[in-house]
Amino acid sequence: MLYVVPTPIGNLEDMSYRAVSTLREVDQILAEDTRQAKKLCNHYDIDTPLASFHMHNEHHRVEGWVAELQAGKRIAQISDAGMPGISDPGFLLVRACVEALIPLTVLPGSTAFLPALVASGLPCDRFYFEGFLPPKKGKNTRLEYLKASEETLVLYVSPYKAIKDLKKLIEFLGPDRPACLAREISKIHEEFLRGTLSEILENLQQRTKIRGEITLVIAGNKSA
């Protein structure tokens, strides 16, 4: 049995009772970063063995873990924060289990884009989750496609590329598109910047350094 277990995106107290008990009861935990996972495990007195399973090794390790599951092992997969498979490792092992008819269950839990979407004040009855924009090649093509979307757009943004990405978004979506930048959700320095894309960009440009995980929620194209 494979258990896909979401972990807190900030505040460790957001861990569910079921998630804690699952991580205690399985035979093995596959973690994106074992050092990060160790902090979580220490906080909840979880002593289940940890193994590294991330984007750089999952392609050549997935078959081995499928074999372990077929042999009867109970394995949980976690990422550093949030739901595995949502802009994090997770898809490959889930797909392999589906193909091999291995039972799996996904525990409900935290992911950054839902709190950001709801707190944005923008319509959230219909939305389009883009995740991270392509780093270079294909970015313009994606933005050309996204600019016509009538649904609220949700993107993940690296703090190191926030200003650059906002400038690109303004180029394609326009400076006056309403948006909300959510930063450090559920952490001590949680912040929501609401306004137009140009206003948010101006705010960030006045900062000496941009820190933390960022989710950007953008209003859909009302003229589409």
C-alpha positions in Angstrom: 0.0 0.0 0.0 1.2 3.5 -0.9 0.2 6.4 1.2 0.6 9.9 -0.2 0.8 12.2 2.8 0.6 16.0 2.7 2.8 17.9 5.2 2.5 21.4 6.6 3.5 24.3 4.3 4.6 26.3 7.3 3.1 25.8 10.7 3.9 22.3 11.9 0.6 22.2 13.9 -1.3 21.9 10.6 -0.4 18.2 10.5 -3.6 16.1 10.8 -4.0 13.3 13.3 -4.4 10.8 10.5 -1.2 11.9 8.8 0.8 11.5 12.0 -0.5 8.1 12.7 0.0 7.0 9.1 3.7 8.1 9.2 4.2 6.2 12.4 2.6 3.0 11.2 4.1 2.6 7.7 7.4 0.7 7.1 9.1 3.4 5.2 8.8 7.1 4.5 10.0 8.5 1.1 11.0 12.1 1.6 12.0 14.8 -0.8 14.6 16.0 1.6 15.4 13.7 4.6 16.8 16.5 6.6 13.5 18.5 6.3 11.5 15.3 7.0 13.6 14.6 10.1 12.4 17.9 11.7 8.8 17.0 11.1 9.4 13.4 12.5 11.2 14.7 15.5 8.3 17.1 16.3 5.8 14.3 16.3 8.0 11.5 17.7 7.9 9.5 14.4 10.8 7.0 14.2 9.9 5.4 10.8 12.9 4.9 8.6 13.4 7.7 6.0 14.7 7.4 2.4 15.5 10.1 -0.1 13.1 10.3 -3.1 13.2 13.5 -5.1 13.2 14.9 -8.6 16.9 14.0 -9.2 16.6 10.3 -8.3 13.0 9.3 -8.6 13.3 8.1 -12.3 15.8 5.4 -11.5 14.5 4.5 -8.0 10.8 4.2 -8.7 11.0 0.6 -9.9 12.8 -0.4 -6.7 10.1 1.1 -4.5 7.4 -0.5 -6.6 9.0 -3.9 -6.0 9.1 -3.2 -2.3 5.4 -2.3 -2.4 4.6 -5.5 -4.3 6.5 -7.5 -1.7 4.0 -6.2 0.9 5.8 -3.1 2.3 3.7 -0.1 3.4 5.3 3.1 2.2 4.4 6.7 2.7 5.6 9.5 0.4 5.9 13.1 1.5 7.4 16.2 0.0 9.1 19.1 1.9 5.8 20.9 2.2 2.3 20.5 0.9 0.8 17.8 -1.3 3.2 15.4 -3.1 2.6 15.6 -6.9 1.5 19.3 -6.9 4.7 21.0 -8.2 6.6 18.4 -6.1 7.7 14.8 -6.6 4.9 12.3 -6.4 3.4 11.8 -9.8 5.9 9.1 -11.0 5.4 6.8 -8.1 1.6 7.2 -8.1 1.5 6.4 -11.8 3.7 3.4 -11.4 1.5 2.1 -8.6 -1.7 2.6 -10.7 -0.1 0.7 -13.6 1.1 -2.1 -11.3 -2.4 -2.4 -9.6 -0.8 -1.5 -6.2 -3.4 0.0 -3.9 -2.8 3.6 -2.8 -4.5 6.3 -0.9 -4.0 10.1 -0.8 -4.6 11.8 2.5 -6.3 15.2 2.2 -4.3 18.1 3.4 -2.3 21.2 2.9 -1.2 22.8 -0.3 -0.3 26.5 -0.8 -2.5 27.5 -3.7 -5.9 26.9 -2.0 -5.4 29.2 1.0 -3.9 31.8 -1.3 -6.8 31.5 -3.7 -9.5 31.8 -1.0 -7.7 34.7 0.8 -7.1 36.6 -2.4 -10.7 38.0 -2.6 -10.8 37.0 -6.2 -13.4 34.6 -7.6 -12.6 31.1 -6.7 -15.6 29.2 -8.0 -13.6 28.5 -11.2 -9.8 28.7 -11.4 -6.8 27.6 -13.5 -3.8 26.2 -11.6 -0.6 26.7 -13.7 2.1 25.9 -11.1 5.5 27.3 -12.0 5.9 29.0 -15.4 8.5 27.5 -17.7 12.0 28.8 -16.8 12.9 30.2 -20.3 11.8 28.2 -23.3 8.1 28.2 -23.7 7.3 30.9 -21.2 6.0 33.4 -23.8 3.9 30.6 -25.3 2.3 29.8 -22.0 1.6 33.4 -21.2 0.0 34.0 -24.6 -2.3 31.1 -23.8 -3.0 32.2 -20.2 -3.8 35.8 -21.0 -7.1 34.9 -22.5 -8.3 32.7 -19.7 -11.5 33.9 -18.0 -10.8 31.8 -14.9 -8.8 33.1 -12.0 -5.2 32.1 -12.5 -3.0 30.6 -9.8 0.8 30.4 -10.1 3.8 29.5 -8.0 6.6 32.0 -8.1 10.2 31.6 -6.9 11.2 34.5 -4.7 14.4 34.8 -6.8 12.4 35.3 -10.0 9.4 37.2 -8.6 10.2 40.6 -10.1 11.2 39.1 -13.4 8.1 37.0 -13.6 5.8 39.9 -12.7 7.3 42.0 -15.4 6.6 39.2 -17.9 3.1 38.8 -16.6 2.5 42.6 -17.0 3.8 42.4 -20.5 1.2 39.8 -21.5 -1.7 40.3 -19.1 -1.4 44.1 -18.7 -0.4 46.3 -15.7 -4.0 46.7 -14.4 -5.0 43.1 -13.9 -6.2 42.6 -10.3 -4.0 40.2 -8.3 -2.9 39.0 -4.9 0.5 37.8 -4.0 0.5 35.4 -1.0 3.8 34.9 0.8 4.8 32.6 3.6 1.3 31.1 4.1 0.7 29.8 7.6 4.1 31.0 8.8 5.0 33.9 11.2 5.6 36.4 8.4 2.5 35.5 6.4 1.6 38.3 4.0 -1.0 39.1 1.3 -0.3 41.9 -1.2 -3.5 42.8 -3.0 -3.8 45.3 -5.9 -2.9 45.4 -9.6 0.1 43.5 -11.1 1.9 46.8 -11.4 1.2 47.8 -7.8 2.5 44.5 -6.5 5.6 44.8 -8.7 6.2 48.3 -7.4 5.9 47.0 -3.8 8.4 44.2 -4.4 10.9 46.5 -6.1 11.1 48.6 -3.0 12.4 45.7 -0.9 16.0 44.8 -0.4 15.3 41.1 -0.5 12.3 38.9 -1.3 12.0 35.8 0.9 9.7 32.9 1.3 7.4 30.8 -0.9 5.1 32.8 -3.1 1.7 32.0 -4.7 0.3 34.6 -7.1 -3.4 34.7 -7.8 -4.5 36.8 -10.8 -8.0 37.8 -11.9 -9.3 36.2 -15.1 -9.6 38.1 -18.4 -13.0 39.8 -18.2 -12.8 41.0 -21.7 -12.3 37.6 -23.2 
